Amino acid sequence: MMYFKGCPKCHGDLYLREDMHGKYVSCMQCGYLRDLPQEVAQAPVREVFVIDAPKAVKKSRRKVPQAA
């Protein structure tokens, strides 16, 4: 199953895969990977789930005094 523009990192396309450890989604463009919980992995196909990704922390920039 494909989730177009569903990647929280790059807004690329996610696809649902399964291996011996369970189901997961992976992004074709950036390689983002997220394991799915068992209750979501066994849910009906039409059910929607939310994938959360860590938010980028904004770095504060300090003003450096200029030499005269």
Backbone torsions as a table, in degrees:
resi	resn	phi	psi	omega
1	MET	NA	142.3	-179.1
2	MET	-112.7	143.3	173.3
3	TYR	-122.0	98.8	-176.9
4	PHE	-69.2	134.3	-179.9
5	LYS	52.4	40.4	-177.4
6	GLY	-103.6	-1.8	-178.4
7	CYS	-74.4	126.4	179.3
8	PRO	-73.0	-15.2	-176.7
9	LYS	-90.0	-50.0	-175.0
10	CYS	-124.3	1.0	-177.2
11	HIS	62.1	31.1	176.6
12	GLY	-86.9	-169.5	-176.0
13	ASP	-93.5	127.8	177.4
14	LEU	-97.0	146.5	172.3
15	TYR	-131.9	145.3	-177.6
16	LEU	-86.1	128.9	179.5
17	ARG	-130.9	168.3	178.4
18	GLU	-145.2	139.2	174.3
19	ASP	-134.4	-165.6	-176.2
20	MET	-69.2	-15.0	179.6
21	HIS	-93.6	-12.1	179.7
22	GLY	133.1	-167.7	-178.1
23	LYS	-91.3	151.9	178.7
24	TYR	-154.1	163.9	173.2
25	VAL	-114.1	147.0	-178.6
26	SER	-138.1	144.1	179.6
27	CYS	-91.9	134.4	179.1
28	MET	-72.0	-33.1	-173.8
29	GLN	-83.3	-49.7	-172.5
30	CYS	-108.4	-11.4	178.9
31	GLY	87.1	9.3	177.7
32	TYR	-55.4	137.4	-177.2
33	LEU	-132.6	135.2	179.8
34	ARG	-143.4	121.9	174.4
35	ASP	-71.1	143.9	178.0
36	LEU	-99.0	138.4	175.4
37	PRO	-62.3	155.4	-176.8
38	GLN	-59.0	-40.4	-178.2
39	GLU	-67.1	-32.0	176.6
40	VAL	-77.2	-37.7	-178.6
41	ALA	-65.3	-28.7	-179.2
42	GLN	-99.7	6.5	-179.1
43	ALA	-72.7	159.8	175.7
44	PRO	-60.5	156.7	-174.5
45	VAL	-62.4	-33.9	-175.2
46	ARG	-78.6	-5.4	-178.7
47	GLU	-78.0	139.8	-178.2
48	VAL	-97.0	140.5	176.2
49	PHE	-130.3	155.6	-177.4
50	VAL	-105.6	133.3	178.3
51	ILE	-108.0	121.1	-179.7
52	ASP	-104.3	142.4	178.9
53	ALA	-125.9	152.2	177.5
54	PRO	-62.5	137.1	-179.0
55	LYS	-82.8	143.6	179.1
56	ALA	-71.0	136.7	179.1
57	VAL	-88.2	127.1	179.0
58	LYS	-77.1	132.5	178.7
59	LYS	-88.4	132.9	177.8
60	SER	-84.4	140.3	-179.7
61	ARG	-105.0	128.6	177.8
62	ARG	-92.0	143.2	176.4
63	LYS	-80.7	130.0	179.7
64	VAL	-95.5	128.2	179.5
65	PRO	-63.6	136.8	-179.5
66	GLN	-85.9	140.4	176.3
67	ALA	-74.4	142.4	-177.2
68	ALA	-79.5	NA	NA
